[in-house]
Amino acid sequence: MLFSSYVFIFAFLPIALTGFYILKAYKFYTSSKVFLILASLFFYAYFKVEYIFILAFSTIVNYFLASWILRKDNGGGGVYATLPWYNIQSYFIRRF
């Protein structure tokens, strides 16, 4: 599915936006974020199913790296301590 395709413009985008704003209107903030993540996984899986595992793995690793950065003390290295891990992950994902 391309961003300029009719399937995206007239089907996927309205469903994704409507679902997100309905969940957000009922104060289900976490559910609305999960809905967007699942919608984006569906969007990329629609093109090629094999890529969904790479995207899911990358999303999970990035989530935990970001959580670790936020928990890090200011004197502990912070962002610069995690850059080597991010580069290693990016290298292996690009190899697919």
N, C-alpha and C positions, 0 to 999 in steps of 0.2 A: 504494500500500500504506500503510495507516494502522498506527500502533503498536498499536491495539486490534483489528486485523483478525485473523481466524483464520490467514490466510496468513502474517502476520508472527509470531504467537505460536507456531504449530505447525510452521512450515516454515523461515522465514528465520532467526529467532533461534536455534533449536537448531543449524542448520547453521553459522551464523556463529560461535557460541560454541565449538562442537566443533572447527571448523577452527582457530580461534585458539589454543585450549588444546592441541591436538595439536601444532601447530607450535612453540608455546612449550615444551612438554614435551621435544621433541627438540632444544631449544636453537637453534632457527631464529628468533631474536628479530626480525631485520629482516624476514624473510618473514612472520612473524605480523602485523607492523605493516602491511605491504603488503597482506596478505590482508584486514585490517579496512578499509583504505582502499578496496580494490576492492569489498568487500561493501557499504560505505556508498554508493559510486557506483551499484552495482546497485540498492540500496534506493531511491535518489532517481530513478533512471532508470525504475524500475518504475512510478512515478506519471506522469511525463512525460519523455520522452526528451530533449526540447529543453533541459531544465534541467541535464543532465549536463555540457554544455560550460561553462556558467557556473560550476558547482560545481568542475569540474576546473581551470578557469582561476584561480578564487579560491584553491583549495588550493595550486596551484603558486606563485602570487604571495605568498601568506602564508608558505609555506615559505621562499622566498628572502628575504623581509623579516625573518623570524625569524632566519635564518642570519646575515644582515647585522647585525642588532642584537647577536647574541651575539659576533660578531667585532669589533665596534666598541670602541675604547678608551673608558675611563671619561670622559676629558676631551673626547671627540669629539661629544658630543651624545646619543649612544645612542638611547634610545627616542624622545625628543622630536624628533630629526632625521628619523625615519621617519614620524611621524604625518601630515604632509601627503600623503605618497605613499599611505598606507593610506586616508585620506579620499577621495582622488581615485579609487582603485580601487573603494571602496565605492559612491561616487556613480555610476560607470558600470555597476556590476553591478546596482544598484537600478533603473536606467533600463530594463532588459530587462523 
